[in-house]
Amino acid sequence: MDPLLKLLASHASHSPSEMAGMLGITESEVRSRLQHLESSRQIVGYRAILNEEALDRELVRAVIEVRITPERGGGFDKLAERIAKYSEVRSCHLMSGGFDLLVEVEGTNLREVASFVSEKLATLQGVLSTATHFVLRAYKEQGVLMQRQPEDERLAVAP
């Protein structure tokens, strides 16, 4: 993997001058490479990982398994892209196995998420069925542990 992308993937808040120092290249080279990576859509955005529980925000997240019928000439893509455009949808993935799409949604309360599923998602032509699972707590988000372990606490080692 490109060292610049690896650095961004682990911690995207570094400034171009900090990244230049870490990578041993000039700041202008970092800026140029970032611009190329963004324009070629290899980098599509930057986000902070928030610990919603620590922020004490009222947020409800759900994971929805969706079975769909592929469209003639568009397969799964057209319907998946249509679903992904809803503002409630955080992520939408084509899957193998017992369902076709894995859709993650969020709302301010259970009713809002349930309403999205029953009124918007399930009523789309081509959607055969949905199964909704509400997220109760996040322990790890995008590779980052949400609950910090004390420094002296070590993971158990089995013999």
LUMMI-844570 format. One line per 4 residues: their letters; for each residue x, y negated, z of N, C-alpha, C, CB. Coordinates in pm, 1 decimal. Glycine has a CB too. Layout:
<nodes>
A	X:Y:Z:X:Y:Z:X:Y:Z:X:Y:Z; ...
</nodes>
This chain:
<nodes>
MDPL	84.1:117.8:0.0:0.0:0.0:0.0:88.6:-124.1:0.0:-95.7:0.2:121.6; 44.7:-225.1:-70.4:114.0:-353.5:-75.8:133.7:-405.7:66.6:34.6:-456.3:-162.3; 256.6:-443.6:105.0:282.4:-491.9:241.7:194.7:-611.4:281.2:428.4:-530.6:255.4; 165.2:-699.4:185.9:79.6:-813.7:215.8:-61.9:-766.6:249.7:76.6:-911.8:96.8
LKLL	-116.1:-673.1:171.7:-249.7:-619.5:200.2:-251.8:-544.2:332.6:-295.5:-527.1:86.9; -145.8:-470.9:359.8:-137.7:-397.3:486.4:-138.8:-493.7:605.1:-10.5:-309.8:489.9; -65.8:-603.0:593.1:-61.7:-704.6:697.3:-199.6:-768.4:716.6:42.5:-811.9:662.8; -265.8:-802.5:607.4:-399.1:-861.7:615.5:-500.7:-765.2:674.6:-444.7:-906.5:478.2
ASHA	-490.1:-638.1:638.0:-585.2:-538.2:687.9:-573.8:-520.6:838.7:-562.8:-404.0:618.4; -453.0:-537.9:892.1:-435.1:-520.2:1036.2:-466.9:-646.2:1114.8:-293.7:-476.9:1065.6; -445.5:-764.0:1054.3:-470.6:-889.4:1126.8:-475.6:-1003.8:1026.1:-360.3:-915.6:1235.3; -594.7:-1040.0:980.6:-610.2:-1136.8:872.0:-600.6:-1282.8:915.6:-741.2:-1115.0:805.4
SHSP	-576.5:-1309.0:1042.8:-576.3:-1448.2:1087.5:-439.3:-1515.9:1079.8:-626.4:-1455.1:1228.1; -338.3:-1445.7:1031.2:-205.3:-1507.5:1017.4:-209.2:-1615.0:908.4:-97.0:-1399.6:983.8; -135.3:-1721.2:930.1:-124.2:-1826.0:828.3:-29.0:-1778.3:718.3:-73.9:-1960.7:891.2; -37.7:-1839.4:599.5:56.8:-1801.7:493.5:203.1:-1816.9:535.2:31.1:-1885.3:370.3
SEMA	233.5:-1918.0:616.6:373.5:-1934.1:659.1:414.8:-1821.6:754.2:393.8:-2071.5:727.6; 323.7:-1778.6:843.4:354.1:-1666.7:933.0:373.6:-1538.1:853.0:241.5:-1648.4:1037.1; 285.7:-1515.3:753.9:297.9:-1393.9:672.0:427.2:-1395.8:591.8:177.3:-1379.8:577.3; 466.0:-1512.0:541.6:591.5:-1523.3:466.0:709.4:-1482.4:553.0:611.4:-1667.4:413.7
GMLG	712.2:-1530.8:676.4:819.2:-1494.4:768.6:821.0:-1346.2:799.5:805.9:-1572.0:896.2; 703.5:-1286.4:819.0:694.7:-1143.7:850.4:736.6:-1057.0:732.5:553.2:-1107.9:892.7; 708.3:-1104.8:610.4:736.6:-1024.9:491.4:869.6:-1059.5:425.4:626.1:-1042.2:392.0; 934.1:-1166.7:471.6:1062.6:-1205.9:413.4:1050.1:-1264.6:274.2:1154.3:-1088.0:408.8
ITES	940.0:-1335.5:247.1:920.3:-1402.4:117.8:879.8:-1546.6:145.2:811.8:-1328.8:30.3; 868.2:-1627.6:39.5:834.7:-1768.9:58.4:684.0:-1786.0:79.9:881.3:-1852.3:-63.3; 649.8:-1896.4:142.7:508.2:-1927.7:166.6:433.9:-1945.7:34.1:494.7:-2055.5:253.0; 499.5:-2008.6:-64.3:434.4:-2028.7:-194.2:407.6:-1894.6:-262.9:521.5:-2118.4:-284.7
EVRS	497.4:-1796.6:-243.9:475.4:-1664.1:-301.8:356.1:-1596.4:-233.9:602.6:-1576.4:-287.9; 344.0:-1611.5:-102.5:229.5:-1555.7:-30.9:100.9:-1618.2:-83.3:243.1:-1579.0:121.7; 98.5:-1751.3:-94.7:-21.7:-1820.8:-143.9:-57.6:-1776.0:-285.8:-0.3:-1973.7:-141.0; 41.2:-1761.2:-370.1:19.3:-1719.1:-508.7:-38.1:-1576.7:-513.0:151.9:-1726.5:-589.3
RLQH	20.8:-1486.9:-434.4:-27.4:-1347.9:-432.0:-167.7:-1338.8:-374.6:67.6:-1259.6:-350.6; -196.1:-1419.0:-269.9:-331.0:-1420.5:-213.3:-432.0:-1468.1:-316.7:-336.5:-1510.2:-88.7; -396.5:-1573.0:-388.8:-486.8:-1625.5:-491.8:-513.4:-1519.4:-598.5:-427.3:-1753.0:-556.6; -409.4:-1447.2:-640.9:-427.3:-1340.6:-740.1:-515.0:-1228.2:-684.2:-290.3:-1284.3:-783.9
LESS	-488.3:-1185.8:-561.0:-565.4:-1077.2:-499.7:-712.5:-1115.6:-483.3:-505.5:-1039.8:-363.5; -738.9:-1241.7:-452.9:-877.4:-1288.1:-438.7:-946.0:-1299.4:-574.3:-881.4:-1423.5:-366.7; -877.1:-1355.8:-674.2:-938.7:-1373.0:-806.4:-962.1:-1238.9:-875.9:-850.7:-1462.2:-894.4; -879.7:-1138.9:-847.7:-898.7:-1005.5:-906.3:-993.4:-919.3:-822.6:-763.6:-934.7:-920.8
RQIV	-1049.1:-976.9:-714.4:-1145.1:-912.2:-624.0:-1087.0:-790.7:-552.6:-1268.2:-870.7:-701.0; -953.3:-788.1:-536.3:-892.0:-686.8:-451.3:-911.9:-724.8:-305.5:-741.5:-670.7:-483.7; -917.8:-856.0:-277.8:-960.7:-908.7:-149.2:-1094.4:-975.4:-174.7:-855.1:-1009.2:-86.8; -1197.8:-930.5:-104.0:-1332.1:-984.3:-128.2:-1384.3:-1068.1:-12.1:-1428.5:-871.3:-155.6
GYRA	-1308.1:-1078.7:96.2:-1351.0:-1161.9:207.4:-1264.6:-1140.1:329.8:-1495.6:-1134.2:240.9; -1283.8:-1228.2:428.1:-1211.5:-1221.2:554.4:-1315.7:-1231.9:665.0:-1101.8:-1334.8:566.0; -1308.1:-1143.9:764.7:-1403.8:-1148.1:874.8:-1334.4:-1116.7:1005.7:-1519.1:-1049.8:850.8; -1382.3:-1180.8:1109.9:-1337.5:-1146.1:1244.7:-1423.6:-1029.6:1293.5:-1347.0:-1269.7:1342.7
ILNE	-1366.9:-942.6:1373.7:-1442.5:-833.1:1434.0:-1488.8:-882.3:1570.1:-1356.3:-700.5:1445.9; -1619.8:-894.0:1587.8:-1676.1:-948.4:1710.5:-1723.5:-837.7:1802.5:-1790.8:-1042.9:1679.0; -1699.2:-853.6:1930.4:-1751.4:-762.2:2031.6:-1885.9:-819.7:2076.2:-1650.6:-744.9:2154.1; -1993.4:-774.3:2011.8:-2127.2:-828.6:2037.1:-2167.0:-814.3:2183.2:-2230.0:-759.2:1948.7
EALD	-2126.7:-705.6:2246.4:-2161.2:-682.0:2386.8:-2096.5:-786.9:2477.4:-2117.6:-540.7:2429.8; -1970.4:-819.2:2450.7:-1901.0:-919.9:2531.2:-1957.1:-1059.7:2506.2:-1751.1:-917.8:2500.9; -2008.8:-1083.9:2386.2:-2068.6:-1212.7:2353.0:-2208.3:-1227.0:2411.8:-2074.1:-1230.5:2202.4; -2263.6:-1114.6:2457.9:-2397.9:-1112.2:2515.7:-2502.8:-1164.2:2416.7:-2401.4:-1195.5:2644.2
RELV	-2485.1:-1128.3:2289.9:-2581.9:-1166.2:2186.1:-2689.3:-1060.6:2175.6:-2512.7:-1185.7:2049.5; -2809.5:-1103.1:2152.9:-2919.9:-1010.6:2129.0:-2917.6:-974.2:1981.7:-3058.2:-1072.9:2170.3; -2862.6:-859.1:1951.9:-2850.4:-813.9:1814.3:-2882.1:-665.3:1810.6:-2708.3:-843.0:1757.0; -2965.2:-625.9:1717.3:-3000.9:-485.3:1701.0:-2944.2:-438.1:1568.2:-3156.1:-463.8:1707.3
RAVI	-2868.2:-328.1:1574.5:-2812.5:-268.7:1453.4:-2869.7:-129.6:1435.9:-2657.7:-264.0:1459.0; -2887.8:-92.7:1309.9:-2938.2:40.5:1279.4:-2866.1:94.8:1157.1:-3091.0:38.1:1256.3; -2852.8:226.1:1154.9:-2798.4:297.3:1040.0:-2914.8:373.5:979.4:-2678.6:393.7:1080.0; -2934.1:357.5:849.8:-3048.4:418.9:783.3:-2999.2:512.0:673.4:-3143.2:311.2:725.3
EVRI	-3041.9:636.2:682.4:-3015.7:732.6:575.7:-3130.1:718.1:475.3:-3004.4:881.7:631.4; -3093.9:704.4:348.5:-3195.2:681.0:245.1:-3179.7:784.5:134.0:-3183.7:536.8:187.4; -3289.5:846.9:98.6:-3292.1:935.8:-18.6:-3358.3:857.9:-131.1:-3369.3:1071.9:11.1; -3293.9:857.1:-247.5:-3348.8:782.8:-360.8:-3347.7:868.7:-486.8:-3269.4:653.2:-384.1
TPER	-3426.5:826.6:-584.5:-3428.0:889.5:-715.3:-3340.4:805.5:-807.1:-3574.0:903.0:-771.4; -3241.6:865.5:-871.2:-3157.5:787.5:-962.0:-3239.7:734.6:-1079.9:-3039.7:873.0:-1013.2; -3208.7:612.4:-1123.7:-3280.3:551.4:-1235.5:-3217.8:593.4:-1367.3:-3280.6:398.3:-1223.1; -3300.5:604.1:-1469.1:-3251.2:635.5:-1602.5:-3162.1:520.7:-1649.5:-3369.3:659.5:-1702.2
GGGF	-3042.6:553.5:-1690.1:-2950.7:453.8:-1741.8:-2874.3:377.1:-1634.7:-3025.2:358.2:-1825.7; -2912.6:390.7:-1509.2:-2843.3:316.0:-1404.8:-2800.0:402.6:-1289.2:-2930.3:206.4:-1354.1; -2846.5:527.6:-1286.1:-2811.1:616.7:-1176.3:-2853.5:559.5:-1043.0:-2662.3:643.6:-1175.8; -2768.5:575.2:-944.6:-2795.5:524.4:-810.2:-2759.5:375.5:-797.2:-2717.5:606.3:-706.9
DKLA	-2674.2:327.8:-887.0:-2616.1:194.2:-871.7:-2718.4:80.9:-867.6:-2520.9:169.1:-983.2; -2814.5:79.8:-959.6:-2909.1:-32.1:-966.2:-2989.4:-45.4:-837.4:-3003.9:-14.3:-1084.7; -3040.7:65.0:-787.3:-3120.3:58.8:-664.8:-3032.3:26.9:-544.2:-3194.7:191.4:-642.3; -2913.6:83.4:-540.0:-2821.7:54.6:-428.9:-2784.3:-93.6:-427.5:-2694.0:142.0:-439.7
ERIA	-2757.6:-150.5:-544.0:-2723.9:-292.9:-551.7:-2842.9:-378.8:-511.1:-2678.0:-330.0:-693.6; -2963.2:-337.7:-546.2:-3084.2:-411.3:-506.7:-3100.5:-410.4:-354.7:-3209.5:-350.3:-574.0; -3078.4:-294.5:-294.0:-3088.0:-282.2:-147.9:-2979.3:-366.5:-81.0:-3075.8:-133.3:-104.1; -2858.9:-362.8:-134.5:-2745.7:-434.4:-75.4:-2766.2:-585.9:-74.3:-2618.6:-400.9:-150.8
KYSE	-2851.4:-638.4:-159.7:-2873.9:-783.0:-167.3:-2959.9:-837.5:-54.0:-2938.1:-816.9:-298.2; -3030.7:-752.2:19.4:-3112.5:-801.3:129.7:-3023.2:-861.2:238.2:-3199.8:-687.6:187.8; -3065.6:-972.6:295.7:-2985.2:-1039.2:398.1:-2969.5:-955.1:524.3:-3047.1:-1172.2:433.6; -3062.3:-865.7:551.9:-3055.0:-779.8:670.7:-2947.9:-671.9:658.7:-3189.5:-714.7:695.7
VRSC	-2904.9:-642.0:536.5:-2811.9:-532.1:510.9:-2668.2:-578.0:532.4:-2829.9:-477.9:367.9; -2599.0:-509.5:624.9:-2455.9:-535.8:650.4:-2367.9:-455.9:556.3:-2419.8:-502.3:795.8; -2407.2:-331.0:529.2:-2330.6:-247.4:437.8:-2422.8:-145.1:373.3:-2214.0:-177.4:511.3; -2381.6:-98.3:256.5:-2460.0:0.1:181.9:-2361.1:88.4:107.3:-2562.4:-68.7:82.8
HLMS	-2367.3:219.2:133.4:-2270.9:313.2:76.2:-2341.9:429.7:8.6:-2176.0:365.2:184.7; -2293.4:470.9:-108.8:-2337.9:593.3:-173.6:-2269.4:709.7:-103.3:-2306.0:592.3:-327.4; -2345.9:812.5:-69.7:-2293.9:924.3:8.9:-2317.8:1056.6:-63.2:-2359.0:927.1:148.3; -2245.2:1157.6:-22.9:-2274.4:1293.6:-65.6:-2341.8:1362.9:51.9:-2144.2:1370.1:-111.9
GGFD	-2412.0:1470.7:24.3:-2475.8:1544.9:133.2:-2626.0:1534.6:129.7:-2425.8:1495.8:265.8; -2687.3:1531.9:247.6:-2832.2:1538.9:259.7:-2907.0:1411.7:226.0:-2866.5:1578.0:395.2; -2838.8:1300.1:212.3:-2903.6:1175.1:172.9:-2812.7:1104.0:74.0:-2934.0:1084.4:297.0; -2864.4:1002.2:7.9:-2790.8:936.9:-100.6:-2719.9:808.9:-57.8:-2884.5:905.9:-213.4
LLVE	-2787.6:728.8:24.9:-2730.3:602.2:68.2:-2724.4:595.8:219.9:-2811.3:484.6:13.0; -2621.6:531.2:270.7:-2611.8:499.5:412.2:-2615.3:347.4:420.1:-2480.4:560.5:479.0; -2720.4:294.7:482.1:-2742.3:150.9:487.8:-2734.6:106.5:633.2:-2879.3:112.1:424.5; -2649.8:7.6:661.4:-2641.4:-48.4:796.0:-2709.6:-184.5:793.5:-2492.2:-59.9:844.9
VEGT	-2804.6:-204.2:885.4:-2878.2:-330.6:892.4:-2867.7:-389.4:1032.2:-3026.3:-310.1:853.7; -2895.2:-519.9:1041.2:-2900.4:-582.1:1172.4:-3012.8:-683.9:1176.0:-2766.2:-648.1:1207.3; -3064.2:-703.7:1295.7:-3171.1:-799.7:1317.5:-3166.0:-849.0:1460.4:-3308.2:-738.0:1286.3; -3256.0:-939.8:1494.1:-3255.9:-997.1:1628.6:-3332.5:-912.4:1729.0:-3314.3:-1135.5:1625.3
NLRE	-3416.6:-818.9:1679.5:-3489.6:-730.0:1770.4:-3533.2:-604.1:1695.4:-3613.0:-802.6:1831.8; -3585.1:-505.5:1770.8:-3627.1:-378.2:1710.4:-3736.6:-399.1:1606.1:-3676.5:-281.6:1818.9; -3830.5:-486.5:1636.1:-3942.2:-509.5:1544.1:-3893.3:-562.1:1410.3:-4042.4:-607.5:1605.0; -3795.2:-651.1:1411.6:-3741.4:-706.8:1287.5:-3676.4:-598.4:1201.3:-3639.8:-817.0:1318.6
VASF	-3599.1:-511.9:1263.3:-3534.8:-403.1:1189.0:-3639.5:-304.2:1138.7:-3430.7:-330.5:1277.5; -3734.3:-267.4:1223.8:-3840.2:-174.4:1183.7:-3923.2:-232.1:1069.8:-3930.8:-141.3:1303.1; -3949.6:-361.0:1075.5:-4025.2:-427.6:970.1:-3949.3:-424.2:837.5:-4055.7:-572.2:1009.9; -3819.0:-448.1:842.8:-3738.0:-440.2:721.3:-3748.9:-302.1:658.6:-3591.2:-473.1:751.8
VSEK	-3735.5:-198.2:741.6:-3739.1:-61.1:689.5:-3876.8:-29.3:631.5:-3703.4:40.0:800.5; -3982.2:-58.9:705.9:-4116.5:-18.4:662.6:-4174.7:-106.5:552.4:-4209.6:-19.4:780.3; -4141.1:-234.5:550.2:-4203.5:-324.9:453.1:-4118.0:-353.3:330.3:-4236.5:-453.9:519.7; -3986.6:-350.3:345.1:-3899.5:-383.1:232.2:-3831.2:-260.0:173.8:-3794.8:-483.6:275.1
LATL	-3761.6:-185.0:259.4:-3679.5:-74.3:210.9:-3762.8:45.1:164.6:-3583.9:-30.3:319.3; -3849.6:94.6:250.3:-3925.7:216.0:218.7:-4024.5:196.6:104.5:-3999.8:262.9:341.1; -4063.2:72.8:77.2:-4162.6:47.1:-27.6:-4100.3:27.4:-165.5:-4244.1:-74.6:8.0; -3968.2:23.9:-174.5:-3902.7:8.8:-304.6:-3928.0:130.3:-392.2:-3751.8:-12.9:-287.0
QGVL	-3958.0:104.1:-518.0:-3975.7:215.2:-611.7:-3843.1:289.4:-625.9:-4026.1:164.4:-750.7; -3846.4:419.4:-611.0:-3725.7:500.7:-618.0:-3677.7:547.3:-482.3:-3616.9:424.4:-685.4; -3725.9:484.7:-373.6:-3689.4:529.6:-238.9:-3783.8:643.5:-200.8:-3697.0:411.3:-134.2; -3727.3:760.7:-176.4:-3806.7:878.7:-142.9:-3832.6:890.6:6.4:-3737.6:1003.4:-192.2
STAT	-3729.2:863.2:88.7:-3745.4:872.9:233.4:-3634.9:797.1:303.4:-3746.4:1019.2:278.8; -3661.6:763.9:430.3:-3562.4:697.1:513.1:-3559.5:763.6:650.0:-3592.8:545.5:525.7; -3445.9:758.7:715.4:-3431.6:803.3:854.1:-3348.8:696.9:925.5:-3363.6:947.3:864.0; -3407.4:632.1:1025.3:-3344.5:520.5:1093.7:-3286.5:563.4:1227.2:-3443.9:408.1:1113.8
HFVL	-3161.7:524.0:1250.8:-3092.4:552.8:1376.2:-3045.0:419.7:1434.0:-2971.8:652.4:1354.6; -3092.6:385.1:1552.9:-3051.9:259.7:1615.2:-2918.3:276.9:1686.3:-3159.2:210.9:1713.9; -2829.5:180.5:1668.7:-2697.2:181.9:1730.9:-2713.4:130.8:1873.7:-2593.7:94.5:1649.7; -2669.7:209.7:1970.1:-2681.8:171.4:2110.1:-2559.4:96.9:2161.8:-2705.7:293.4:2194.1
RAYK	-2440.5:138.3:2119.6:-2316.8:73.9:2164.3:-2206.3:105.8:2063.9:-2277.0:121.2:2308.5; -2120.5:8.4:2041.1:-2004.4:28.9:1954.3:-1881.7:50.9:2041.5:-1983.3:-92.5:1858.2; -1812.1:160.4:2018.5:-1688.5:189.1:2090.4:-1566.4:151.2:2007.4:-1682.3:336.8:2128.5; -1582.0:159.9:1875.9:-1473.5:125.1:1785.0:-1537.2:66.0:1659.9:-1383.4:250.2:1750.7
EQGV	-1484.2:-45.7:1615.3:-1539.1:-115.6:1499.5:-1425.7:-144.6:1403.0:-1611.8:-247.1:1541.4; -1434.6:-90.5:1281.9:-1333.8:-112.2:1177.9:-1192.3:-86.9:1228.6:-1344.2:-253.8:1124.3; -1176.2:20.1:1305.8:-1044.6:60.1:1355.1:-1000.5:-8.0:1483.5:-944.1:33.9:1251.1; -1085.1:-93.5:1540.4:-1049.5:-166.4:1661.0:-1135.4:-118.8:1777.7:-1065.9:-318.2:1639.8
LMQR	-1070.6:-79.1:1889.9:-1144.1:-37.9:2008.7:-1214.7:-157.4:2070.3:-1050.2:27.6:2110.9; -1342.0:-141.0:2102.9:-1420.0:-250.3:2160.8:-1397.2:-263.5:2311.1:-1567.8:-229.2:2133.0; -1380.8:-152.1:2379.9:-1357.7:-153.3:2524.0:-1209.5:-131.5:2546.4:-1443.2:-44.4:2597.7; -1145.7:-225.5:2606.3:-1001.2:-216.2:2627.6:-969.8:-126.3:2746.2:-940.7:-355.5:2649.5
QPED	-876.9:-34.1:2726.1:-833.7:53.0:2834.7:-728.1:-18.5:2917.4:-779.0:187.2:2780.1; -727.5:0.4:3048.9:-620.9:-58.2:3130.9:-484.6:-7.5:3083.6:-642.1:-24.4:3281.3; -382.9:-90.5:3099.2:-248.1:-58.0:3050.8:-195.2:74.0:3106.0:-152.5:-169.2:3087.2; -225.8:104.7:3232.2:-169.7:224.5:3292.7:-252.8:349.6:3266.5:-155.3:204.1:3440.2
ERLA	-369.5:333.3:3207.9:-453.8:449.2:3180.7:-409.0:513.9:3049.5:-604.2:408.7:3174.2; -374.6:640.0:3057.2:-329.0:712.1:2938.5:-433.0:814.5:2898.4:-193.1:780.3:2963.8; -434.5:844.7:2771.1:-524.4:947.8:2722.8:-478.0:1083.6:2773.8:-531.7:946.7:2568.8; -573.4:1171.0:2805.5:-539.8:1303.1:2854.8:-472.8:1384.3:2745.8:-664.2:1374.8:2906.1
VAP	-373.0:1463.0:2784.9:-303.8:1549.8:2691.5:-337.2:1692.8:2727.8:-150.1:1525.4:2693.3; -391.9:1764.5:2630.1:-427.8:1904.8:2655.7:-306.2:1994.0:2635.7:-543.6:1950.2:2563.0; -293.0:2099.5:2717.1:-178.2:2187.9:2704.2:-184.2:2270.4:2575.9:-169.7:2279.8:2824.6
</nodes>
